[in-house]
């Protein structure tokens, strides 16, 4: 296998031929074969296991299209139609090595998993040597580093600032303030504030927020119960109920924010957080049900609000809501197990990743060490 083993170099020289014939270059594919490869790449996400989430299927499809384009550039068949030998993986490692110049380690691992999964679905599995691939990864970690890119946590100060810029009519000190876009803009502001506060309080992923139906929300004396029908960690759709307590009188009461949004949303069946057009009007499908907000819109919302509150947006994304919940829980001394249950994490290692540096100081004893106390 070709690839960095000792961590001194991630560049690689492409072999003359994946079958080991140094005298011959890659075979030239026929136009019919190229068209077949391109058609397969166009529907790659359909070749992924249905048990995977929609986002994973899209990511795998994108990875396969990138692999197909790269292979075609060398006259190779990305499906390995002629054989399934260790040489196939050698070419895959070359592809991943090229990606390592501009992609994170997590992306490289996802790209490999995608190619392996789709080749398996095509009944042309790769001949894998995990020990050699681990050596390749070890070298890559040494040169590129394995520190993940983590988005900043959206915490209470950010949410308070967001409530001021989004819903001025909700604050007595800003009574009479008018949103520039009129009723449509007010409707959008109320939806967006509810999205932020529900997302933070429940530690929800953006896909979960977009998937909520009106019937998934139930109000009670204590607050709000939301039913999560399916999530990244629950592909078999067992579902989970998440409770969010009411905080009367608080500008950050997620329950109040949702009630205010529902007053303007109405009782039409469909998505809880519905799509809005440019004028702030509700968007329904042909069946009359309200269409869901696009998950990408939630990510843009977080960035937009952060910018309007005077903070740089580069470090924030929709993931900042989930990270914010875990970090805030840690700051309050909430047991990790309880926060994991609320956020639907299955492993301690995954949950700990969502703690941001703000909570490093909870129980930190280094000051006492240095002070000799």
Buried (B, 14 or more C-beta within 10 A) or exposed (E): BBBBBEBEEBEBEBBEBBBEEEEEEBBEBEEEBBEBBEEBBEEBBEBBEEEBBEEBBBBBBBBBBBBBBBBBEBEBBBBBEEEBBBBBBBBBBBBBBBBBEEBBBEBBEBBBBBBBBBBEBBEBBBEBBEEBBEBBBBBBBBBBEEEEEBBBBBBEEBBEBBBBBBBBBBEEEEEEEEBEBEEBBBBBBBBBBBBBBBBBBBBBBBBBBBBBBBEBBEEEEEBBBBBBBBBBBBBEEEEBEBBBEBBEEBBBBBBBBBBBBBEBBEEEEBBBBBBBEEEBEBBBEEEEBBBBBEBEBBBEBBBBBBBBBEBEBEBBBBBBBBBBBBBBBBBEEBEBEEBBEBBBBEEEEEBEBBBBEBBEEEEEEEEEEEEEE
